[in-house]
Amino acid sequence: MAADVDIEASGLLDGLEGAARQDRVELINWLLDRGFSLDHIRESGAAPMMLPAYRVLGDDGTLVSAREICESTGIELGVLQRMQRAIGLPRIDDPDATVLPRADAEAVKHAKVFLDIGYDPEDAAAVMRVLVESLGHAAAMMREAALKTLLRPGSSEIELAQATEQLAHVAVPLLAPMMDDLMRLELRHSVENEAVNAAERAAGTLPGARPVTIAFADVAGFTRLGEALPPEDLERVASRLADLAHDVVATPVRFVKSIGDAVMLACPDPRPLLDAVLDLAAAAANDLPPLRIGVASGSAVTRAGDWFGSPVNLASRVTAAAQPGTVLAAESTRDAVGNVGDFEWFSIGARRLKGVRAEVKLFRIQRADS
């Protein structure tokens, strides 16, 4: 097939010269021999060497319309469009336009599982959105790790295409069972942490807010550190903090998220959370710049695994007030813990914190045996 195509006249070599041009010619010929069309190669933009891996991952170049998806899945058009937006697919106003990659469009059909078991469409869309956001982070990390494994000095485009295709062949059969096991693990932890009490069963609804203790930990002087370190080293510092936070977290404490140089933890019981952040501070002392850790308790709303409410804002402000290498708690956490637990509390007085209306009494915390 490659012999029948005038690659020079295709426009696919524009801007390339010398060895790079010859490299691209060899790649295009190889792709044509494997059944990819010139249009398919052209639509891949600057990454035609990834086309074989795309195909292994389900993208065979077939396009479908929104109406075709509705007919094959039984999802109403309006609900389908809501789900498509939730997972980041572009809005297509014409339901009969055959412009959606089949592999992308079929991902939406999994939303029907939630609809069939009675989920409200908005809740189903929220679940799909969070799944895609989380999996997007995982996919980006997997891509970076794969390229580190595959890239070699002087590798040609065709060698990279062959290597990524082979890696995709190996990885794809493992992805579904791995994701299934990890999802079941997280669901078990979620059920374990979010027990439904008698009052909630009687009312038949979940409360708008519930008691929770929130902690933030960040790297002291991270902004100044960014001026002295290259971006790669800075990213390693942030990643190391997230790794350490995951290491110290155990049920019922939950790792909520990482935000740049900070991590957020939550727990319905303040005592396990204090144990976790004290462990985090000790672990970080060995291989990270000093941490600032702030803790606050109160009522907050949970949505899609995140928390919203006054203790979240207060914990963030307490963190900003903490000295490097210390764990600082608001009076709300001191009151919630009482005299239970092996903690020592040292009052540092009341402070006015940014974004908090009243002064807040703050306490430095350490273990009683420190």
C-alpha positions in Angstrom: 0.0 0.0 0.0 2.9 2.4 0.8 4.2 2.1 -2.8 0.9 3.6 -4.1 1.1 6.8 -1.9 3.1 9.9 -2.7 4.4 10.8 0.8 6.4 13.8 -0.5 3.2 15.4 -1.8 1.1 14.5 1.3 2.2 17.5 3.4 3.2 15.1 6.2 6.8 16.1 5.8 6.4 19.8 5.9 9.0 21.5 8.2 11.2 18.4 8.4 14.7 18.2 7.0 17.6 15.8 6.8 17.6 12.8 9.2 14.3 13.9 10.8 12.6 13.9 7.4 13.9 10.5 6.5 12.9 9.2 9.9 9.3 10.4 9.3 9.3 8.8 5.8 10.2 5.4 7.2 7.6 5.7 9.9 4.8 6.7 7.5 5.7 3.8 5.2 5.6 1.4 8.2 2.2 2.8 9.3 0.8 2.5 5.8 1.9 -1.1 5.6 0.0 -1.7 8.8 -3.3 -0.4 7.5 -3.3 3.3 8.6 -4.5 5.8 6.0 -2.8 9.1 5.2 -5.8 10.9 6.7 -5.5 8.9 9.9 -1.8 9.7 10.1 -2.5 13.4 9.3 -5.1 13.6 12.0 -2.6 12.4 14.6 -0.8 15.7 14.4 2.7 15.6 15.8 2.5 12.1 17.3 2.0 9.6 14.4 4.4 7.2 16.2 1.7 6.7 18.8 -1.0 5.5 16.4 -0.2 1.7 16.8 -0.5 2.1 20.6 -3.8 4.0 20.2 -5.2 1.2 18.1 -4.2 -1.4 20.8 -6.0 0.9 23.3 -9.2 0.7 21.3 -9.0 3.6 18.9 -9.4 2.1 15.4 -10.3 5.3 13.7 -14.1 4.5 13.4 -16.4 7.5 13.9 -20.0 7.3 15.2 -22.8 9.8 16.0 -24.5 10.5 19.3 -27.7 9.1 18.0 -26.0 5.8 17.1 -24.7 5.6 20.7 -28.2 6.3 22.0 -29.7 3.5 19.9 -27.1 1.0 20.9 -27.1 1.8 24.6 -30.7 2.9 25.3 -29.5 6.1 26.9 -31.6 9.2 26.2 -29.9 11.8 24.0 -30.0 14.6 26.7 -28.5 12.2 29.3 -25.9 11.0 26.9 -24.8 14.5 26.2 -24.6 15.2 29.9 -22.4 12.2 30.4 -20.2 13.1 27.5 -19.5 16.5 29.0 -18.8 14.9 32.3 -16.0 12.7 30.9 -14.5 15.6 28.9 -15.8 14.8 25.4 -16.5 17.8 23.1 -20.1 19.1 22.8 -21.6 18.1 19.5 -24.8 19.9 18.7 -25.8 17.7 15.8 -26.7 14.3 17.1 -26.4 12.8 13.6 -22.9 14.1 13.0 -20.6 11.1 12.6 -17.6 12.8 14.3 -17.1 11.0 17.6 -14.3 8.3 17.9 -16.1 5.1 18.6 -13.7 4.1 21.4 -14.3 7.4 23.2 -18.1 7.4 22.7 -18.4 3.8 23.9 -16.8 4.8 27.2 -20.0 6.7 28.0 -22.1 3.5 27.9 -20.7 2.5 31.3 -22.7 5.4 32.8 -25.8 3.3 32.1 -24.7 0.9 34.8 -25.3 3.7 37.4 -28.6 4.8 35.7 -29.9 1.2 35.7 -29.4 0.8 39.4 -31.3 4.0 40.2 -28.7 6.7 40.3 -29.9 10.2 39.6 -28.4 11.3 36.2 -26.6 14.2 37.9 -25.0 11.8 40.5 -24.1 9.4 37.7 -22.4 12.3 35.8 -20.5 13.3 38.9 -19.2 9.8 39.4 -18.1 9.6 35.8 -16.4 13.0 36.0 -14.4 12.0 39.2 -13.4 8.7 37.7 -12.1 10.4 34.5 -10.3 13.0 36.5 -8.6 10.4 38.7 -7.8 8.1 35.8 -6.5 11.0 33.8 -3.9 11.6 36.5 -3.0 7.9 36.5 -2.8 7.7 32.7 -0.5 10.7 32.7 1.8 9.1 35.2 1.7 5.8 33.3 2.6 7.6 30.1 5.6 9.4 31.7 6.8 6.1 33.3 6.5 4.3 30.0 8.4 6.9 28.0 11.2 6.8 30.6 11.3 3.0 30.1 11.2 3.1 26.3 13.2 6.2 25.3 16.8 5.5 24.3 19.4 8.0 23.0 19.1 8.0 19.2 15.9 6.1 19.0 14.1 6.5 15.7 10.4 7.2 15.4 9.7 3.7 14.1 11.5 2.2 17.0 9.4 4.3 19.5 6.2 3.3 17.6 7.1 -0.4 17.8 8.1 -0.1 21.5 4.9 1.7 22.6 2.7 -0.7 20.6 4.4 -3.7 22.3 4.0 -2.1 25.8 0.3 -1.4 25.1 -0.1 -5.1 24.1 1.4 -6.1 27.4 -0.4 -3.6 29.5 -4.0 -3.6 28.2 -4.9 -7.1 29.4 -3.8 -6.2 32.9 -5.6 -2.8 33.1 -9.2 -4.0 33.6 -8.4 -6.5 36.4 -6.0 -4.0 38.1 -8.6 -1.2 38.0 -11.3 -3.6 39.2 -9.3 -4.7 42.2 -8.3 -1.1 43.1 -11.8 0.1 42.7 -13.1 -2.7 45.0 -10.4 -1.8 47.5 -11.5 1.9 47.6 -15.2 1.0 47.8 -14.4 -1.3 50.8 -12.6 1.5 52.5 -15.4 4.0 51.7 -18.0 1.7 53.1 -15.9 1.1 56.2 -15.4 4.9 56.8 -18.9 6.1 56.0 -21.2 4.0 58.1 -24.8 5.0 58.0 -26.1 5.6 61.5 -29.6 5.0 62.9 -30.8 8.6 62.5 -29.8 8.6 58.8 -31.6 5.3 58.3 -34.7 6.6 59.9 -34.7 9.8 57.8 -33.8 7.9 54.7 -31.4 10.6 53.6 -27.7 11.5 54.3 -27.0 14.7 56.3 -25.9 17.8 54.5 -22.9 18.0 56.8 -21.1 15.7 59.3 -18.4 16.1 61.9 -14.9 15.7 60.5 -11.3 16.7 61.3 -9.2 18.1 58.5 -5.4 18.4 58.2 -3.2 20.1 55.7 0.6 19.6 55.5 2.8 21.7 53.2 6.5 22.2 52.6 7.8 25.3 54.4 9.4 27.7 52.0 8.3 25.9 48.9 8.0 29.1 46.9 11.6 30.1 47.7 12.7 26.5 47.1 11.2 26.8 43.6 13.6 29.7 42.8 16.6 27.5 43.8 15.7 24.1 42.4 15.0 22.9 38.8 11.3 22.0 38.2 12.1 18.2 38.2 13.6 18.4 41.7 10.7 20.5 42.9 8.2 18.0 41.6 10.1 15.2 43.4 9.7 17.1 46.7 6.0 17.4 46.2 5.7 13.8 45.1 7.7 12.6 48.1 5.4 14.5 50.5 2.4 12.7 48.8 4.1 9.4 49.1 4.9 9.9 52.8 1.3 11.0 53.5 0.0 7.8 51.8 2.4 5.8 53.9 1.1 7.1 57.3 -2.6 7.0 56.4 -4.6 4.0 57.7 -8.4 3.6 58.1 -10.3 5.6 59.3 -8.0 8.4 58.1 -8.3 9.3 54.4 -5.9 10.8 52.0 -8.1 13.4 50.3 -5.8 15.0 47.7 -2.5 16.6 47.0 -2.5 20.3 46.0 0.9 21.4 44.7 3.2 21.2 47.7 0.5 20.3 50.1 -1.6 17.3 51.1 -5.0 17.1 52.7 -6.2 14.4 55.1 -9.6 13.9 56.7 -11.0 11.7 59.4 -14.3 11.6 61.4 -12.3 11.0 64.6 -9.6 13.6 65.3 -7.3 11.2 67.3 -6.3 8.9 64.5 -5.7 11.9 62.3 -3.4 13.5 64.9 -1.4 10.3 65.1 -1.1 10.3 61.3 0.1 13.9 61.0 2.6 13.4 63.8 3.9 10.3 62.0 4.1 12.4 58.8 6.0 15.1 60.4 8.5 12.6 61.9 8.9 10.8 58.5 9.4 14.0 56.6 12.1 15.2 59.0 14.5 12.6 57.5 14.3 13.5 53.8 12.2 16.7 53.2 12.4 20.3 54.2 10.4 21.0 57.4 6.6 20.7 57.1 3.9 23.0 58.4 0.8 21.1 59.5 -2.5 22.6 60.5 -5.6 20.8 61.9 -9.2 21.9 62.5 -12.5 20.2 63.4 -16.1 20.9 62.6 -19.0 20.1 60.3 -18.4 19.8 56.6 -20.0 18.4 53.5 -18.3 15.6 51.5 -18.7 15.5 47.7 -16.9 13.3 45.3 -14.3 12.4 47.9 -13.5 16.0 48.7 -14.6 18.1 51.7 -16.2 21.5 51.8 -16.9 23.7 54.9 -15.5 25.8 57.6 -13.0 23.3 59.1 -11.4 22.9 55.6 -10.8 26.7 55.4 -9.7 26.9 59.0 -7.3 24.0 58.7 -5.7 25.7 55.7 -5.3 29.0 57.6 -3.9 27.2 60.7 -1.3 25.6 58.4 -0.3 29.0 57.1 0.2 30.1 60.7 2.3 27.1 61.8 6.0 27.4 62.2 8.2 25.0 60.1 8.5 21.6 61.7 5.4 22.0 63.9 1.8 20.6 64.1 -0.7 23.3 65.0 -4.4 22.7 65.9 -7.4 25.0 66.3 -9.3 25.0 69.5 -12.1 23.0 67.8 -9.7 20.0 67.5 -8.5 20.5 71.1 -12.1 20.4 72.3 -13.0 17.4 70.1 -10.0 15.3 71.4 -10.4 16.3 75.1 -8.0 14.5 77.4 -8.0 11.2 75.4 -4.9 10.1 73.6 -1.1 10.5 74.1 -0.9 14.1 73.1 0.6 17.2 74.7 -1.0 20.5 74.0 0.8 23.8 74.2 -1.3 26.9 73.9 0.2 29.6 71.8 -2.7 32.0 72.3 -5.4 33.4 70.1 -4.6 34.5 66.6 -6.5 36.4 63.9 -6.3 34.3 60.7 -6.9 35.4 57.2 -10.5 34.7 56.1 -11.7 33.7 59.6 -14.0 36.2 61.3 -13.1 35.6 65.0 -9.8 35.1 66.7 -8.8 31.4 66.9 -7.1 29.8 69.9 -4.2 27.7 68.6 -2.3 24.8 70.2 1.0 23.2 69.2 0.8 19.4 69.5 3.3 16.7 70.1 3.3 13.2 71.5 3.4 12.9 75.2 6.6 10.7 75.0 8.5 13.2 72.7 
